């Protein structure tokens, strides 16, 4: 049985895994970079080891360093969390070679489902509905144009090895096709080292719905229902909820069966997610599979009452699934908001820096998965997500009310955060009604974001800002009181012009 687990990750997901380890009486091991010496996951673990400089490609992404620490501390297993090495087939194989249990699927499943073109082929063979599109990489641009003319516009050009919205282009007009293919290829090559792209029919009014699955090493596979993940910005999820307000019992049953079929088609074991895209007509298609734990897994835990990390560890130990599909049900409603250290008023620019005051919300039905504290410095080297706020209610209306209250009571000073932006989402009529799709944020931009300054205002504010900065420098020199008065007048003018909008 697994006695010690190294968590090859950082931040809130590392702490999340460690909490279940502690409940199960399993020792946890943290690894950390220079930037994470004072991170909470380092303090929470039973043991902690330094693995290198701050950039992830010199620390968290270096397989040799992770394996070296695992062998040094005597870890039986490695939990990869999400991101970093979690969907790295080479890492999975290396763990197996070293006699260390990788808490996740084998390299075959990772490779098969990680390449979207290969995954599409497998799903078609398994009888899972797939979005109309190509099943081979685009090699000839002229043939691509003919194919698009055949299935009709609009279409998506998507990276085969993609994720996170990278290597993706929406094509609405024929004249855009070639540039879209070349742009997607270039971005995919830079992001994934693979420039293969394919064509997929674009679904109008798309909804992003995913099913959580669990499978043991003995062929038993179940699903734990759906999550609605359509509130997105630049193809990145912002808010998730379960059950989906769009779903019907009939469609839920059908999608759940197809999710199980998808996992079984690649002999999958562990926790994973089958992602679907659905139209307003409730017709759905396989999108991709995430062969790992998802960021939004807590909302499933909230409504189903299952600890997914505990299940992952039990599966890694070789146990049969103790859960039966017929005994599972959804109770109540859960919502998750991702809290980012970024400035929504400034094009969501990351906001690293020192947190002056931190106070998380508490109360019935509130869960907070985070890793920061007062005095902690948010590093510039990693994803700016700093926590996840999860609420549960008997009904969707109660869950929304509880999330509004929790966000109001969530206090972070010293850096910019997305908390107020998330509050506005909870008050947007389309969200409250449950009538939204992946275009939600752009469709409600006027309500969610402050008005953008005109070009003339931007030039004026830039001039005022530059002059104020110049005056700030003058303040360091001995000035007469009249000059100081003039400086203050200019600063007042700048504040009235709302210079911070730049």
PyMOL commands that set and color helices and strands:
alter all, ss='L'
color gray80, all
select helices_A, chain A and resi 11-23+34-36+40-44+56-58+63-73+89-97+107-114+116-126+141-151+174-192+249-265+297-304+308-316+325-327+344-346+396-408+419-426+429-433+440-443+445-448+455-474+481-496+499-501
alter helices_A, ss='H'
color red, helices_A
select strands_A, chain A and resi 4-7+27-33+47-52+77-79+101-102+155-159+168-171+197-201+207-215+221-233+236-242+270-278+284-290+333-340+342-343+349-350+353-354+357-359+366-370+377-378+385-393+411-413
alter strands_A, ss='S'
color yellow, strands_A
deselect
rebuild
show_as cartoon
